[in-house]
């Protein structure tokens, strides 16, 4: 595909390389420097004139540095006369700031969306936004991918007798229900209240988990507070073990030792939307979604459907399907 140019910042070059390998195009060079006054400088090392440009950069720690890199690369591509510029953001960190839930605060998810389009993004390609309404913050097309099919593949072929899929909260229950349907399992969910960024309370679990192994599905794990609280409630209700599955495995702060040392955790499965933790963690499996992004880029470039990639997988794509009540089998 000679008309495609793929660029990346410094957030996760390994993902960009894997995506380019699946796409069959080289990763074009981008020179990023820092001036003595701490300002960033970006130069694209590839001709972008009238070409289809994709800039790969998840928003991960240090988030503000990587966001600024992304904005500068987008602006440079637009200034280099690209025909179309797509921001490929496997993890859109500011999706968690999706509403005004306190007085005098910024809805940062919308602000960053505006910054990206102002910088030059004609389209956004992302995966598993924390809140679906963030999709509407953008004034340009957004292609929203899902990893639940990839995560479900990890568990297929196993003996899943007496296993239940558990969502940490009711807001994620729709996705957990679809994930459970893919594996033919019942579903349960925690009733969660967030008290602070790193502190939650789960006061009940809706659904039957007694004596069953759990597959806990979440969109993102940062400090692991929600998961640890859920595991405590699962243990109290007689659940003997739990596998943890998530799309964005940030594993910030003390998340790795908290999950490594918890007696209920049998394994943790995540994807490569963010760099993996630098830790010796035999329980961790990282599945690559780079081929999914490569397929999406190929379809965007060719004017083909993205949603058809997920027919019957993602509840926001494909024909409508009846929702399963808690505790029933898909």
N, C-alpha and C positions, 0 to 999 in steps of 0.2 A: 504494500500500500504506500506508494511513493508520496502521496499527498498528505500523509499523516506525519506530524511531528509530536513526539512525546518528550516532555520536560519534567523535571522534578526539583524540589527543594531538598533541604538536608534532613527533613523529618523522618523519612523512611525510604531511603534509596533502594534497599533490598526488595521492597514491594514493587517499586517502579520497574526494577530489572526483571522480576518474575512476570509482571504484567506484559512487558515488552516481549519477553521470550515467548509467552503464549500467543501474543498478537502477531509475532513475526516481523517486528520492526525494531530498529536500534533505539536506545535511549540517547537522545541528543544532549550535548553538554550544556551545562548552565554554570556560569562562574559567579560565585557569591563571595563578596568581600566585605570587610568592615573598616570604615574610616576611623581615624584617630578620635573623632568626636562621637563615636559609637553608632553612627548612621550606617545602614546597610547599602550595598551597591550590587546590582545584578546586571549581568550581560548574558544574552542567549548566544550560544555558539553555533547556530544553525539558521539557514535562510527560512523564514516563516511566511514570506510574501504569498498571499492567496492560497495558503495551505491550512489544513484542519489541525489545530494545535490543542493538545491536551496537557494540562499542568497537574501533576500528581503531588499532593501534599496533605496527609492527615494532620489534623490540628491536635498535636500531642505536646507534652511538656518538653521544652518551655513553649507553651502555647502561643504566647504573644509574639515571640521571635518567629515562630513558624508561620503564624498568620501574616506577619509583615513580609516575610519572604514570598509567600503566596501572592500577596497583593502586588508586589514589585514585579514578579515574573509575569503575572497576568497583564500588567500595564506595559511591560516590555514587549510581550507578544502582540498586543493590540497596536502598539507603536511601530512594530515591524510589519504591519499590514497583513496580519493573519486574516484568512477568510472567516474563520470561526474559532473562538477560544472557549474551551470547556475546562472548568475547574473540577478536577477529580479529587474528591475529598472523602476517602474511605471512612474516616471518623470525623464528624462535625461536632466538635466539643461543645460549642455554644448552643446546641440544641436543648441543653438542660435549662437554659434561660429562656423559657417559652411563654411566660405570662407574668403579669404584675401581681405577685402574691404578697407584696408589702408596699407601704407608701414610699414614694419618692425613689424608686429604683428604675434602672434601665432594663428594657427587654432586649438583652444583648443578642439573642438569636436573630432577631429582626435587624438590629443594627449591623451585625457582621454580614448578613445577607445583602444589605444595601451597599456595604463597603466592597464586597466581591463584585457586584454588578457595576459599580462605579469604576472599579479598577480595570474592568474589561471582560469579565466573564459573560459570555453569551448563553451559557448553559452550565448546569451543575450536575455532576454524577456523584452520588453518595450511597451510603448503605446504612440501613437500620437507624433512622433518626430516633432520638430518645422520645420525642413527642411528634405525632403525625401532623399537627397543625403547623410545625416549622416549615413543612413543604410550602405552605401558603405565604411564607415571609418573602419568598423570592419573586421578583418581577420578570424572571427569565425561566425557561423550561427547566424542570428538575426531574432527573431519572433516579428513582429511589429503589435500590436493589435490596434483596433480603438474603440472609445466610442460613435461614432455618432448614432449607433443603440440604445444604452442606453439613450442618450440624446433625441433622437426622441420619444422614448417611453413616456417620460415625457409630451409631448405635444399631444400625440394621444388621441382621444376621446373628444377633445375640439372643440368648434366652431372656426375654423380657417378662417372663411370668411374674406376677405379683409386683409389677412396677407401675408407678404413677408419675406423670409429669406435673411439676409444681411451679407455679409462678409466684415470685415474691410479693406481688401486689395485684390488685384487681385491674389496674390500668394495663398491665401486660397480659391479662388473661386471654384476650382474643388471639394474640400470637401464640401463646402457650397451647390454646385449644387446637389451632391449626397444626402445630408441631406434634401434639399428641395424636391427632388424626393421621399424620404421616406414619406414625409408628404403631397405630392401632391400640393406643393406651388411654386410660382414663386421665382426667386432669383435676387438679386442685389449685387453690390460690390462697396466699396470705392476705390478711387485712392489715395493711401497713399505714403507719403515720410517720412522716418525716419530721423529726424534732429539730435537726440541724443538718449541715452538709454531711457530717460523718456519724450521725446518730439517728436511728430509726427505732420505732416500736411496732412489733407485730403482735397483736393481741388475740388473734384467732386464725385458724386455717379452715377455709371452706372446702369441703371434700374429704374423702376417706383416705387416710395415709397410714393407718394403724397396721403394722406388720408388713408394710410394703416398702420396697426399695424406691427411692425417689430419683428423678432426673430434674434438677432445678434449672429452669431456663430463665435467663435474664438478658436484656439487651446489652448491658454494660456492667462491668465490675471495676470499681475504683478502689476504695479502701476495703471493700468487702463487708462493711457494716450490715447491710441488708441481708446478705447471705448468712452471716454468722447468726444474726437474730432469728432468721428463718430456720436455720439448722437446730437452734435451741428448741423452738416450738415443735419441729418434726421429731426430735428425740423424745420430748415429753409425751408425744402421741404415739410412740412405739415404732417409729421408722428406724430400721437398723442401719441403713447406709444411704449415701446420696452421691450421685455424680453431678457435677456442676457444669453447665454449658452456657456460654455467652458469646455474643458477636465481638464486642470490643473488650479485650482483656487488658485494661490499663494497669491493674494491680499496683496501685499507688500506696505510699506509706507502708504500713505493716501488713498489707493484704496477703503477701506470699507466705510469711510464717503463720499467719492466722489460719489460712486454708490448709497449709502443709501439715499443721499440727492438730487439726480438728479430727477427732476420732470418727466422725460420721463420713468424712469426705473420702471417697474411693478414687476419684479422678476428677480432673478439670479439663474441659475442652473449650478452646476458643479459636479465633481466626487470626489472620495476619493483617488485619486492618490497621493495627498499631504494632510497633516493635515489641518483640517478646521480652519478658523480664530477664535481666542478667542474673540468673540464679540457677543453682542445681536443683531441679524440680522434676523428678521422674514421673510424678503423677500428671504433669501437664502435657497435653497434646495440642499442637497448633496446626489447624487445617487451613490451607491456602484458598483464598477467594480471588486471587489474582486472575485465574482463568475466567471467572465470572465477569470481572471488570473488563478483561480483554474482549470477551464476547460482546459485552454491552458497547464498547467503543467501536467494534467492527460494525455493529448494527446501527449505531448513531451515524457513522460515516457513510454507510450504505443506505440510509433512510429507511431502515427496517424497524419492526416493532421490538420494543424492549419488554413490554409487559408479557408477551407471549413466552418469554424465557421462564416465567414463573406460573404458568397456568396450573391451577390445582395445588400450588405450594404456598404462595403468599395470599392471605385473605383479601388484600387490596387489589389483586389481579385475578384474571380469569372469571368464569361464570360464578354467580352467587351460589353459596353452599349453606345449608342449614347449620346453625350453631349448636354444638353439643352442650347440654347442661353439665354442671360440675358432677364428677363421679361417674359419668357414662363413658362407654368405649366408642372410639371412632371407627 
